[in-house]
Amino acid sequence: MTVQQTKALPEDVANALLVGRVWRPAPVNGPAVVAVRGGRVIDITRHAPTVSDLFERDDAVAIARTAQGDDLGDVAELVAASEKNPGPGALRLLAPCDLQSIKAAGVTFAVSLLERVIEEQAKGDPARADELRQTLQASIGTNLRDMKPGSDEALRLKDELIERGLWSQYMEVGIGPYAEVFTKSQPMSAVGHGFDVGLHPVSNWNNPEPEIVLAVNSRGTVLGATLGNDVNLRDIEGRSALLLGKAKDNNGSCAIGPFIRLFDNGFTMDTLRQAEVRMLIEGVDDGFTLEGTSQMREISRDPLDLVAQTCGAHHQYPDGFMLFLGTMFSPIKDRHAAGGGFTHHAGDRVSISTPTLGTLVNTVQRSDEIEPWTFGVRALYKSLAQRGIHQEN
């Protein structure tokens, strides 16, 4: 296998229960909810008009396994066609969620915690990052990876860092009792496998954030998981955490896919807790490559704790939500001058993978130069009505 080749489907795809969405061309001209069975893509929209509807049903697994519908073809061929980014109107994969809110947990790994503090202290200037990284690692002098957020040990460290003038708002959410959970993107705005992802044109220091993403229904039940790229603008958020929206929510800045894998006896939350997430960045203009791996066992907060901090009596999501679990990747490999660190180039190919979920592939471009987001919730319901599909079905 060359670096350009990917395995978009789980390595045990024959046993994986996969659901997602595709764009169906004329005469449908709209999105469809699909399940993958025996290597075929089956349109189950007449049984579940949206993925959100599917996840609200007690028989969601049975529908995914047995509901009848149009056979849209071989799943491997669909994945390959989607990776070529065929553009509007073609049969292709979409993000596998629709009406769900798209939430993200930040600063859930020790490495990313340090990098957020570096961004903050560098005020968005990548030239200062390397020096600050060495200073902070020497000053903190403790293994944050082993520290439980909100513990007595964490509170003692907080007091010490405050006395030394090293405390940060990122430390607060990294080792304090409350997680950072923010709105990454709007319902229907995420892009899928093969799409371009977007960087705001004002950014000069940015990176992908490969993450596992949970699919959660309105009752707070986690039904499955997928992969995501929480595209990040380091210079923008580094200037001020109040610019988080500008740093995180831009056209094409949220990629999810290829499919959501539903939990069953062979794929559980414990599978995710032991997962290894891999990332590969390939530059088309300079031949640059960067690879890395992330061990989910190093996450500082359990995924179910993050779900509980996101929803409950204090906050409801009637259409469910997708929850990015955070990343330990903040690429620092120099791409240009020594000490300059990493930033994207237009055309970069980003692959995010783990064996049980497959591989999500996207190409990096400017957010003002890629296909604009025009198909929202109103367009979805208009499309379903034109097909004679209603929620009560």
C-alpha positions, 0 to 999 in steps of 0.5 A: 500500500502506498501513502496515497492509498486508503482503506475507507472501510473497517477492516472487519467490514463484513461484521460491521453495522454501518449507516450513513448518508449519500447524495442521490442524483436525479430523479431523487436529487437529494440525500438518502439514509443508507445502510451497508450490507454484504458490501452493498449500499441500501437506501433505507430512507423510507424507514428512517427519513433522517439519521436523527430519526433512525437513532431515536427508534428502539429498533434502529439496529434492526432497521439498519440490518434488515429494512428493504430499500433501493440497492445503490451499488457496491460500497467500495465503488461508492467510496472510491468515487467519493474520494475523487470529489465528483462535485454537486449532483453525483452519487457520493457519500455525505457526512453520516449525520444530519439534524444532530447538533455537532459538539466538540470536547477540547483539551482532553489529552495532555499533549493538546493541553500544552499546545493550547497553552502555547498558542495562548502565550504565543498570541497566535505567532507560530515563531514563538511556539518552539521556545514556549514549548520547551519552557512550559515542559520544563516549568510544569515538571509533571506528567499531566497524562496521568492526572485525573481532571478535578482530582485533589492532585490536579487542584494542588497543581492548579494552586502551584501554577497560579503562584508561579504565574503559569495558570491558563484558561486551557489548564482550567478545562484540561485538569479542572472538574468541567470539560470544554464542550463547544459547538463545532458546527451547525446541523447539516453543515459537516462535509463527508468523505472525499470532500474538500475541507476549508481553512479561513483565508486569514489563517496562516497557522492551522492544522487538522484535528483527527478525532473519534466522534460519538453518535448520541440520541436525544436520550443521551444514549451513544449508538455508535461512532465515526471519525472526524476532522475538527479543522483548527486555526491555531493563530486565530484561537491563540489570539483570544479564546473568544475567537473560538467560533472564527477558529472552528466554524467555517465553511467546510471546517468540519468533516465526519465519516465515512460511516457511523458504525453502530454498537453491537456485540463486536463493537462497543464503547470499550473498543473505542477506549482502546482504539488507536487513531492514525493521521497522515498528511500528504502535501501535493505541492512540496512532498511533505508528509506527516504521520502520527498516532493517538492512543484513546486510552490516554484521554483524560476524561472518559467518553461517557463522562464527556457525554454526561457533561454535554447533555442531561437535565441541564441541557437537551438535544431533541435531535441528538448530537455528534460529539468529537472526543478531542485530539492529542494531535497538534502537529509541530514538525517543521514544514519550512524553516527550523522552529517554524512548526507545521501549517497546512498548504492548499491541496494537502490530503488528510487521512484519519483512520482506525481499523474498526472505523475505516479511514476519512479522507479530505483535501484542504483548500480555502473555505471561500474557494470550496463549494459553499454550504447551501443545503440546510434543514429546509432543503432537506425537508423539501427533498423528503416531501418531494419523495413522498417521505414523511417523519410519521412513516 
